[in-house]
Amino acid sequence: MDDHSKHIQFFTGSLIEIQRLQLDLDANQIPSLVKNNFQSGLRSGFYGGSPSLVELFIYEEDLEKARPVLEKFKKAINL
């Protein structure tokens, strides 16, 4: 990864789902970034977003490596 690496949205779900998927990605040395508008709004004193819609982003160049991790995760949670 370099300074020009681009994040792409990889999965949207509940915070619990995102945290579990993040553990699986970490185990495969795939860095990720979580965007939680609901929690960010609460911390800022605003209400907005949905607590059940948390976004997980990965680097675009990690997409092929991350796809099998996502498929295994989806099977485990019956998606």
Secondary structure as GFF3:
##gff-version 3
##sequence-region A 1 79
A	DSSP	beta_strand	7	13	.	.	.	ID=ss1
A	DSSP	alpha_helix	15	27	.	.	.	ID=ss2
A	DSSP	beta_strand	32	35	.	.	.	ID=ss3
A	DSSP	alpha_helix	37	44	.	.	.	ID=ss4
A	DSSP	beta_strand	54	59	.	.	.	ID=ss5
A	DSSP	three_ten_helix	60	62	.	.	.	ID=ss6
A	DSSP	alpha_helix	63	76	.	.	.	ID=ss7
###
